Amino acid sequence: MTIESQPSVQSVRRFRPWFGGGVAVVIVGAAAAAGVFLWQRFSQRPIAPGMAIAPPTALLTLTLPTDPKPWEALAKSGLLQTQPWLNPSYAPLSPTGVNLEQLDYLKDVRPFIGDQATLVLLPMTPESLRESPLPPYAWIVPTLNLPMGEQLLQSVIGEPITEINGVKIFKAKGILPDPDRGAIALLKHADKAYIVWSQHQSALQQVIATAQGNSGIARQPTYQQAVKGLSDPRPLVELYLNLPAFLASQMAAPEGTLPKPPQDLQGMVLTADMTPEQIELEAVTWRSQQNQPLVSEGRSRELTRLVPETTLAFYSTGSFRNLWQNTPAALRETIVSTVKDLTGLDWQQAFVPWMDGEFAAAFVPMAALGNAPSLLFLTQTSNRSQASQALSQLDTQIRDRLRWQVQQRTNDPQPLTTWRIPPGLPVGQHGWLNNNTFFLTLGPLTDMSRPPERSLADSPLYRAVLPDPKGTQFYLNLSDLGPLQNNLLLPQLAPEVARSLQPFLALGITSDVRDNQFTHYIARIRLKSISLP
């Protein structure tokens, strides 16, 4: 940057106020522009080094820290001891470090490598199947520089077994369980060096071609924009999912044909970190620009005060109408056809237009009925007359098509309608809490005549997992799922699933539409205090 000299104050014999003001405006403007530039420059969240050479065909990538210290919170939580599914073999990278023969990780390995290592899972190909029936993958570990990488490998490898595009390939002696199949290479990309190994030479070949073609996932604009939306610069785990390719691989038929995967979501980046009290997840998903643009669903604030603290599950959004616009087309079609079959009404024409305010759905336990859950819907509207007309049509269809009894009571401050099945058992109720808030309950009837003594918004557990819900929110009380089991809402959980859920108290998720293509999520899982043996 070239800085031009400014005339000294002494050289200006006659000071003009307008000139001084102009200079001040220029200085302030330049300072603001410089501030914006520096903020944009230094607020860029760093991209994991391994993503620079991760092939764009990858189904997923998993980036983990190479420093054992970030794993301490996970070890202290006791989750690895109580949750076998959280404690797989990360070999050759694990919470204790990279396993290179009998080398001391902290002394002989850690000083040579970067802070993060990336596992890349690639799609199966005829070539990879000839090499091994296992899914092809590659570990990418950045080294601090090429000589250090060579020095590290000299102690564990012998002569090269082949060469791919000028890159020497060695047997992965001491790194993989089967060194006869495994291979390791040291390659350079831009100003960084990487140690890459795999049980598939074809996987190594893809990584090498990606590095030499400078076509890694890190260069994809959608991935770059997604990563910018994540706040944690050094999470415990960072996951990237190529959703269409990953789902296609999971849904492949036995004969090898691949069904057409869902096209709404194109990718996801997720980070996970934890404290002794909770697991914190953050994610960004994106859709194809060919899809209908996403719209903001607004903020849901009020409806949590209308349900009791004991609520088992709660979902709310700032505008149902906007939520409906963001809903995948296939799901919208399913909802429309289901409502049509049950009631004969057109959901999109009869209900969606007036559901323009906050919307919530909740499972509320009824203490008088052994905590059997009632399904509760709440929605706000700015057009009560249109809503009342649609509800009148709904009551008519409930009476004529389903042969249910429809009992209306109008002597209260707000009208109340109860649905009953012969010989008079109440199964549903709807009414108004005020001039613009409508409710509908199904199953055991929830008393909505007065606000709860303690609402969900006052619950310490709710506030712990949803401290500042800025957009659409979801809450699930995991401490007691008993009321939701053994009925139509949730089948009996398998013993291993029930054991896996024991350490968790509650789950809270917020989602916020960032722009017309990207959605940002924050999830928190509150942990019980676990005493280790």
C-alpha positions in Angstrom: 0.0 0.0 0.0 1.4 3.4 -0.9 0.8 6.2 1.6 0.9 9.7 0.1 2.4 12.4 2.3 -0.1 15.0 3.6 0.8 18.7 3.8 1.7 19.9 7.2 -0.6 22.1 9.2 2.0 24.9 9.1 1.8 25.1 5.3 -1.9 26.0 5.4 -1.9 29.7 6.2 -5.7 30.2 6.0 -7.9 27.4 7.4 -11.2 26.9 5.5 -13.9 25.2 7.6 -15.5 23.5 4.5 -12.1 22.1 3.6 -11.5 20.8 7.1 -14.9 19.2 7.1 -14.3 17.6 3.7 -11.0 16.1 4.9 -12.7 14.8 8.0 -15.4 13.1 5.9 -12.7 11.5 3.7 -10.7 10.3 6.7 -13.8 8.9 8.4 -14.9 7.2 5.1 -11.5 5.8 4.5 -11.3 4.5 8.1 -14.7 2.9 7.8 -13.8 1.2 4.5 -10.6 0.0 5.9 -12.4 -1.3 9.0 -14.9 -3.2 6.8 -12.1 -4.6 4.7 -10.1 -5.8 7.7 -13.2 -7.2 9.3 -14.1 -9.2 6.2 -10.5 -10.3 5.8 -9.9 -11.5 9.4 -13.4 -12.7 10.2 -13.1 -15.4 7.5 -13.4 -18.7 9.3 -10.4 -20.9 8.3 -11.1 -23.9 6.1 -9.6 -27.2 7.2 -6.3 -27.7 5.2 -7.3 -31.2 4.0 -10.3 -29.8 2.2 -8.0 -28.2 -0.3 -7.2 -31.6 -1.8 -10.4 -33.6 -0.9 -11.9 -34.8 -4.1 -15.2 -33.1 -5.0 -16.7 -36.5 -5.6 -16.4 -37.3 -1.9 -19.5 -38.6 -0.2 -18.4 -37.0 3.1 -15.4 -35.7 4.9 -14.6 -35.8 8.6 -12.0 -33.4 10.1 -10.6 -34.1 13.6 -8.0 -32.3 15.7 -4.6 -33.9 15.9 -3.9 -32.4 19.3 -5.2 -34.7 22.1 -6.2 -31.8 24.4 -9.5 -31.0 22.7 -10.7 -34.5 23.4 -10.4 -34.0 27.2 -13.9 -32.6 27.5 -15.3 -35.7 25.7 -13.3 -38.0 28.0 -14.5 -36.2 31.1 -18.1 -36.4 30.1 -18.0 -40.2 30.2 -19.9 -40.4 26.9 -17.2 -42.6 25.3 -17.6 -45.1 28.2 -21.4 -45.2 28.2 -22.1 -44.8 24.4 -20.3 -47.5 22.4 -21.6 -45.9 19.2 -19.6 -42.8 20.0 -16.4 -44.7 20.5 -15.6 -46.4 17.2 -12.0 -47.1 16.0 -10.6 -43.9 14.6 -7.3 -45.7 13.8 -4.9 -44.6 12.5 -6.2 -41.3 13.8 -7.7 -41.4 17.3 -8.2 -39.3 20.4 -4.8 -40.5 21.4 -3.1 -39.6 18.2 -1.9 -40.9 14.9 -0.6 -44.5 15.2 2.7 -44.8 13.3 4.3 -48.0 14.4 5.9 -47.6 17.9 6.6 -43.9 17.6 5.8 -41.6 20.6 2.9 -39.5 19.2 3.6 -36.3 21.2 7.3 -36.4 20.7 7.8 -38.0 17.3 4.6 -37.2 15.3 2.7 -34.2 16.7 5.5 -31.7 16.1 5.6 -32.6 12.3 1.9 -32.3 11.5 -0.8 -29.7 11.4 -3.7 -29.1 13.8 -6.4 -31.0 11.8 -6.6 -34.2 9.9 -9.3 -35.1 7.4 -10.9 -38.4 6.5 -12.4 -38.5 3.0 -15.0 -41.2 2.1 -15.3 -41.7 -1.6 -17.9 -43.5 -3.7 -17.3 -47.1 -4.6 -16.1 -47.8 -8.1 -15.2 -51.1 -10.0 -11.6 -50.3 -9.5 -11.9 -49.8 -5.7 -13.9 -53.1 -5.4 -11.1 -54.9 -7.1 -8.7 -53.6 -4.5 -10.9 -54.1 -1.4 -14.6 -54.7 -0.6 -14.3 -51.9 2.0 -15.6 -48.4 1.1 -12.7 -46.4 -0.3 -11.4 -43.7 1.9 -8.3 -41.6 2.4 -6.7 -39.9 5.4 -5.2 -36.4 4.7 -2.8 -35.1 7.3 -1.0 -31.8 6.6 2.7 -31.6 7.5 4.4 -28.4 8.5 6.7 -28.6 5.5 7.9 -31.1 3.0 11.3 -32.0 4.6 9.5 -32.6 7.9 7.1 -35.0 6.2 9.9 -36.8 4.5 11.8 -37.1 7.9 8.6 -38.5 9.5 8.1 -41.1 6.8 11.7 -42.3 6.6 11.3 -44.1 9.9 8.2 -46.1 8.8 8.5 -46.7 5.0 10.8 -48.4 2.7 11.3 -48.2 -1.1 8.4 -46.8 -3.2 6.2 -49.4 -4.7 4.9 -47.3 -7.6 4.4 -43.8 -8.8 1.2 -41.9 -9.7 1.6 -38.7 -11.7 5.1 -38.1 -10.4 4.1 -38.8 -6.8 5.9 -41.7 -5.1 3.6 -44.3 -3.4 4.9 -46.4 -0.5 3.5 -49.3 1.5 1.7 -48.1 4.5 3.9 -50.1 6.9 2.8 -49.7 10.5 -0.1 -47.5 9.7 -2.9 -49.7 8.3 -3.9 -53.2 9.5 -3.0 -54.6 6.1 0.1 -53.0 4.7 0.0 -55.1 1.6 -3.2 -53.4 0.5 -2.5 -50.0 2.1 -0.5 -47.2 0.5 0.9 -43.9 1.7 2.2 -40.8 -0.2 3.7 -37.4 0.5 2.4 -34.7 -1.9 2.5 -31.0 -2.1 -0.3 -28.5 -3.0 0.2 -24.8 -3.1 2.4 -24.0 -0.2 1.5 -27.0 1.9 2.6 -30.6 2.1 0.4 -33.5 3.0 0.7 -37.1 4.1 -2.1 -39.2 2.5 -2.8 -42.8 3.1 -5.5 -45.3 2.2 -6.2 -49.0 1.7 -7.1 -48.1 -1.9 -4.5 -46.9 -4.4 -7.4 -45.7 -6.5 -8.4 -43.4 -3.6 -4.8 -42.0 -3.4 -4.9 -41.5 -7.2 -8.1 -39.3 -6.8 -6.5 -37.2 -4.1 -3.4 -36.7 -6.1 -5.3 -35.7 -9.2 -7.4 -33.3 -7.1 -4.3 -31.7 -5.7 -2.6 -31.4 -9.1 -5.8 -30.0 -10.7 -6.4 -27.6 -7.8 -10.1 -28.8 -7.7 -10.6 -29.6 -4.0 -13.9 -29.2 -2.2 -12.4 -26.0 -0.6 -12.7 -24.3 -4.0 -16.4 -24.8 -4.3 -18.3 -21.5 -3.8 -21.2 -23.0 -1.9 -18.8 -24.8 0.5 -16.9 -21.6 1.1 -20.1 -19.6 1.8 -21.4 -22.4 4.1 -18.2 -22.4 6.2 -18.3 -18.7 6.6 -21.5 -19.1 8.5 -20.0 -21.3 11.2 -18.7 -19.6 14.3 -16.4 -22.2 15.9 -12.9 -21.9 14.3 -11.5 -25.1 15.8 -14.3 -27.5 16.6 -13.9 -31.0 17.9 -15.4 -32.5 14.7 -16.2 -30.9 11.3 -18.4 -32.9 8.9 -19.1 -32.2 5.3 -21.8 -34.1 3.5 -22.3 -34.2 -0.3 -26.0 -35.0 0.3 -27.2 -36.1 -3.2 -24.2 -38.4 -3.6 -24.3 -39.7 0.0 -28.0 -40.4 -0.1 -27.6 -42.1 -3.5 -24.9 -44.4 -2.1 -27.0 -45.3 0.9 -30.2 -46.0 -1.1 -28.4 -48.1 -3.7 -30.4 -51.2 -4.6 -28.8 -54.7 -4.3 -28.5 -55.0 -8.0 -26.5 -51.8 -8.1 -29.0 -49.4 -9.6 -29.1 -45.9 -7.9 -32.4 -44.3 -7.3 -32.8 -40.6 -7.9 -31.8 -38.9 -4.7 -33.7 -35.9 -3.1 -32.7 -32.7 -4.9 -33.8 -30.1 -2.3 -30.6 -30.1 -0.3 -27.2 -30.2 -2.0 -24.8 -30.2 0.9 -24.2 -29.7 4.6 -21.3 -28.6 6.8 -21.6 -29.5 10.5 -19.3 -28.8 13.5 -19.5 -30.4 16.9 -17.9 -29.3 20.1 -18.7 -30.0 23.7 -18.4 -28.8 27.3 -18.8 -30.9 30.4 -22.5 -29.7 30.4 -23.6 -30.1 26.8 -22.8 -31.0 23.2 -23.0 -28.1 20.8 -23.7 -28.6 17.1 -23.7 -26.0 14.4 -24.6 -26.6 10.7 -25.3 -24.9 7.4 -27.2 -26.5 4.6 -27.7 -25.2 1.1 -30.0 -25.9 -1.8 -29.6 -25.6 -5.5 -30.1 -22.2 -7.0 -32.7 -23.8 -9.3 -34.9 -24.4 -6.3 -37.5 -21.9 -5.2 -35.6 -19.3 -3.1 -35.8 -19.6 0.7 -37.6 -16.9 2.7 -37.1 -15.9 6.3 -39.5 -17.6 8.7 -39.3 -14.9 11.3 -38.8 -15.3 15.0 -41.1 -17.2 17.3 -41.3 -15.6 20.8 -44.8 -15.6 22.3 -46.1 -19.2 22.0 -43.7 -20.7 24.4 -45.6 -18.8 27.1 -48.8 -20.5 26.3 -47.7 -24.1 26.9 -46.7 -25.6 30.3 -43.2 -26.2 31.6 -43.8 -29.9 31.5 -44.1 -29.9 27.6 -42.4 -32.9 26.2 -41.8 -31.6 22.6 -42.3 -28.2 21.1 -41.8 -26.8 17.6 -42.5 -23.2 16.6 -41.8 -20.8 13.7 -42.4 -17.1 13.2 -44.7 -17.6 10.1 -46.4 -20.8 9.0 -47.0 -19.3 5.6 -43.3 -18.7 5.1 -42.5 -22.2 6.6 -44.9 -23.7 4.0 -43.0 -21.9 1.2 -39.7 -23.4 2.4 -41.1 -26.9 2.8 -39.9 -29.4 0.2 -42.4 -29.9 -2.6 -42.7 -33.7 -1.9 -43.7 -33.1 1.7 -46.1 -30.3 0.8 -47.9 -32.7 -1.7 -48.1 -35.4 1.1 -49.7 -32.9 3.5 -52.2 -31.6 0.9 -53.3 -35.0 -0.2 -53.6 -36.3 3.4 -55.8 -33.3 4.4 -57.9 -33.8 1.3 -58.5 -37.4 2.0 -59.5 -36.8 5.6 -61.5 -33.7 5.3 -62.2 -33.0 1.6 -60.7 -29.5 2.0 -57.8 -27.9 0.1 -55.2 -27.3 2.7 -53.2 -24.7 0.7 -56.3 -22.6 -0.2 -58.4 -23.0 2.9 -55.8 -22.7 5.7 -52.3 -21.5 4.6 -53.4 -18.0 3.6 -54.6 -16.9 7.1 -51.8 -18.7 9.0 -49.5 -15.8 8.6 -48.3 -15.4 12.2 -46.4 -17.6 14.7 -47.1 -21.3 14.6 -46.4 -24.1 17.1 -47.0 -27.8 17.6 -46.4 -29.4 21.0 -46.9 -32.6 23.0 -48.3 -31.7 26.4 -48.6 -34.4 29.1 -51.9 -34.7 30.9 -51.2 -35.4 34.6 -54.8 -36.4 35.3 -54.5 -39.1 32.6 -51.2 -40.7 33.6 -49.2 -38.1 31.6 -50.7 -39.2 28.4 -49.7 -36.6 25.8 -52.0 -34.3 24.0 -51.1 -33.0 20.6 -51.5 -29.2 20.6 -51.4 -26.8 17.6 -51.2 -23.0 18.1 -51.2 -20.4 15.3 -51.6 -16.6 15.0 -53.5 -14.9 12.3 -54.1 -11.4 11.1 -57.4 -12.4 9.4 -59.7 -14.0 11.9 -62.8 -13.8 9.7 -61.0 -15.9 7.0 -59.8 -18.3 9.7 -63.3 -18.7 11.1 -64.8 -19.4 7.7 -62.2 -22.2 7.1 -62.8 -23.6 10.6 -66.6 -23.7 9.9 -66.0 -25.7 6.8 -63.7 -28.0 8.7 -66.3 -28.7 11.4 -68.9 -29.4 8.7 -66.6 -32.0 7.1 -65.7 -33.6 10.4 -69.5 -34.0 11.1 -70.5 -35.1 7.6 -67.5 -37.2 6.4 -66.3 -38.7 9.7 -69.6 -38.8 11.5 -68.2 -37.2 14.6 -70.2 -35.1 16.9 -69.4 -31.4 16.8 -70.4 -29.5 19.9 -70.1 -25.7 19.9 -70.1 -23.4 22.9 -70.4 -19.7 22.4 -71.2 -18.4 25.9 -67.5 -18.0 26.8 -65.5 -14.9 26.0 -64.1 -17.0 23.1 -66.1 -19.7 21.2 -65.1 -23.3 21.8 -65.7 -26.3 19.6 -65.3 -30.0 20.8 -65.2 -33.0 18.5 -66.5 -36.3 20.0 -66.7 -39.8 18.7 -69.7 -42.0 19.7 -70.7 -42.5 22.3 -69.4 -39.0 23.2 -65.7 -39.4 23.9 -63.9 -36.1 23.2 -61.0 -36.5 20.8 -60.4 -32.9 19.7 -61.1 -29.3 20.5 -60.4 -25.9 19.0 -61.0 -22.3 19.9 -59.4 -18.9 20.4 -57.1 -17.8 23.2 -57.5 -14.2 22.2 -58.5 -12.3 19.0 -55.6 -13.6 16.9 -54.4 -16.9 18.5 -56.1 -20.1 17.5 -55.5 -23.5 19.2 -56.4 -27.1 18.3 -55.9 -30.1 20.5 -56.1 -33.8 19.5 -56.2 -36.7 21.9 -56.6 -36.0 25.6 -57.9 -32.5 25.8 -55.5 -29.9 27.2 -57.1 -27.2 29.3 -56.4 -24.0 27.4 -58.8 -21.8 29.3 -56.1 -20.1 31.3 -52.3 -19.7 31.0 -50.1 -22.2 32.7 -48.7 -21.4 36.1 -45.2 -22.0 34.8 -44.7 -21.9 31.1 -42.1 -23.6 28.9 -40.4 -20.2 28.5 -39.7 -20.2 32.3 -38.2 -23.7 32.2 -34.4 -23.8 33.1 -34.0 -26.8 30.9 -35.6 -25.1 27.9 -33.4 -22.0 28.4 -30.3 -24.1 28.7 -30.7 -25.6 25.2 -32.4 -22.6 23.6 -30.9 -19.5 25.3 -31.7 -17.2 22.4 -33.9 -18.8 19.7 -33.7 -16.4 16.8 -35.6 -18.3 14.3 -37.6 -21.6 14.0 -37.1 -23.7 17.2 -37.5 -27.3 18.3 -37.3 -28.5 21.9 -37.4 -32.1 23.1 -37.3 -33.1 26.8 -35.2 -36.3 26.7 -35.1 -36.9 30.5 -38.4 -38.8 30.3 -39.7 -40.1 27.0 -42.0 -42.6 28.8 -45.3 -40.6 28.0 -44.5 -40.6 24.3 -43.9 -44.4 24.2 -46.4 -47.3 23.9 -48.9 -45.2 21.9 -49.4 -44.0 18.4 -46.8 -41.2 18.8 -43.7 -43.2 19.6 -43.2 -47.0 19.6 -41.4 -48.7 22.5 -37.7 -47.9 22.2 -35.3 -50.7 21.8 -33.2 -51.3 25.0 -30.0 -50.2 23.3 -31.6 -47.0 22.1 -33.0 -46.3 25.5 -29.6 -46.8 27.1 -28.1 -44.4 24.5 -30.5 -41.7 25.4 -30.0 -42.0 29.2 -27.1 -39.4 29.5 -29.1 -36.7 27.8 -31.5 -34.3 29.4 -32.8 -32.1 26.5 -32.3 -31.2 22.9 -32.8 -27.7 21.5 -32.4 -26.7 17.8 -32.8 -23.3 16.1 -32.8 -22.8 12.4 -32.6 -19.5 10.6 -32.8 -18.8 6.8 -29.5 -16.9 6.1 -30.4 -16.0 2.5 -32.3 -17.5 -0.4 -30.0 -20.5 -0.6 -28.5 -21.2 2.9 -30.0 -22.2 6.2 -28.1 -22.0 9.5 -28.7 -24.4 12.5 -27.6 -24.4 16.1 -28.3 -27.5 18.3 -27.5 -28.1 21.9 -27.8 -31.4 23.8 -27.8 -31.0 27.6 -26.0 -33.8 29.4 -26.8 -35.4 32.8 -24.0 -35.5 35.3 -22.2 -38.8 34.7 -20.1 -40.3 37.5 -17.4 -42.5 36.0 -16.4 -45.7 37.7 
